[in-house]
Amino acid sequence: MLIIMITPIVQMEPLSTMIEFLVRACLAGLGIAVIAGPLGCFVVWRRMAYFGDTLAHSALLGIALGIMLEVQLNIAVIICCILLALLLVTLQQNRNIATDTLLGILAHSTLSLGLVIVSLMDNIRIDLMGYLFGDLLAVNNVDLLWIYSGGILVIGLVCWLWRPLLSITIHEELARVEGIPVNTMRMVLMLLIAMVIAVAMKIVGVLLITSLLIIPAATARKLAASPEKMAIWASGLGCLAVILGIALSYYYNTPTGPSVVVAAGLLFILVTALPMKRSY
Amino acid sequence: MSVPLLQLTDINVCYADQPILQNVTLSISEKEIVTLIGPNGAGKTTLVRVVLGLLNPTSGTRQMRDGVTIGYMPQKVSVEPTLPLSVKHFLRLAKKEKATDISKVLQQVGIAHLVNQPVYGLSGGEMQRVLLARALLQKPNLLVLDEPVQGVDITGQRELYKLIAALRSELGCGVLMVSHDLHLVMAATDKVVCLNKHVCCSGHPEHVTNDPAYIALFGEQESEFAVYAHHHDHTHSTDGAVIHND
């Protein structure tokens, strides 16, 4: 039987444990913010926000199936996201349904299916709120290992494939004529987004992951003069949002995931209101 | 005559049993400018995709001479305003670029002054020149230009065609371009292929304009439209500077 820890109430823990929680939470959040920066930029440039949302929603189905079939949960989520992406590509052949309708159908039916399966497994206690909205303070060392090893892999791949990924984002046919394997690159991008969702899910929750991808990237647009700088700015702004969010959560005992998103949203408003002209 | 750069023989393309291209045969040789014209829905873009190797024809053969590199200029590239990208950066995405190459091709297409400009916000004519520069960075011996003058005003169109003809002599490459309007391209074209699912007629531009198949497709345009012309005492370079006619 598997028991998933219910959120500890920070104020009741001794100080040393509390600091340990906070340090782990910060490390996890910062790691995810750094990975989410460049990929969030691709989501914004390619107008994939709704696609990211759909993958994130399906992650809960991944969790439910992972628990049921006793598969490591991060792996279950990645597999589930990839299967969903493939399903989407297949269903897109059917021109009678617009892509956004299709995404809506998949997002909500996979999320609901996940919830239904979870409720049927009555011998298992699962912190549903934690998965839906995130629980930064429940992060353990295994999660940190996943975030950092997955993160290094994701960042490494993004740096290595930066030029072809950017090229297919601008014009696929031109990229293809110039010898870039466009379909492979598209799959790689999808896989990378699935990996970010898998490792970020525990931190901000399936319902809020897309915000961590798109809000810092959208904020970075005004500050950046090149795609690379925009990716770096997005990572930096994401880190700032994580720190502000954890601080908010710590001082006012608010839920951590939503606090981080609120901080990211406030940063967006602040930067948008800055009296400076976009140079590019 | 030497082996053509690219030879298409009896190309047929069907989508869901609808023929898009029927028995199209086309060849492009070194230093030859071939212009593809035809009404909307004639299969011009499909044929370009076959030429580029992006689409496998239902039947027919495509032979490319060994060592031929294609430089492709798409019909339209719109860069998202959310993507901060300078002209230099856009050109750097071409695979074989070097920093010196970039400034060289920008000079060739006459937009050296735009090197640090954001791609988003370029005018139609400027963007077409940037795309042409990107195609040139492939060091092509075959240039494929899909409606290279789209969204460019008449004066700009004439200049672009002049530029393409000049590049052909300078680089010695073959050129295949798609166009709506034969009259502006005429001077710069060696061979015109008139397409309407099949090749209606082809040959030297003056020959084609008198061909009954061409007239049936496009009508005798001269009788319906007249091009208004007036004399300018100066022209402008691409950066807007005035060049006086002497």
Interface residues (C-beta under 8 A of the other chain):
Chain A: V44 W45 R47 R163 L166 S167 T169 I170 H171 E173 L174 R176 V177 E178 G179 I180 A218 R221 A224 A225 S226 P227 K229 M230 S279 Y280
Chain B: R49 L52 G53 L54 I70 Y72 P74 V77 V79 E80 T82 L83 P84 L85 S86 H89 F90 L93 A94 K95 P118 Y120 R134 Q138
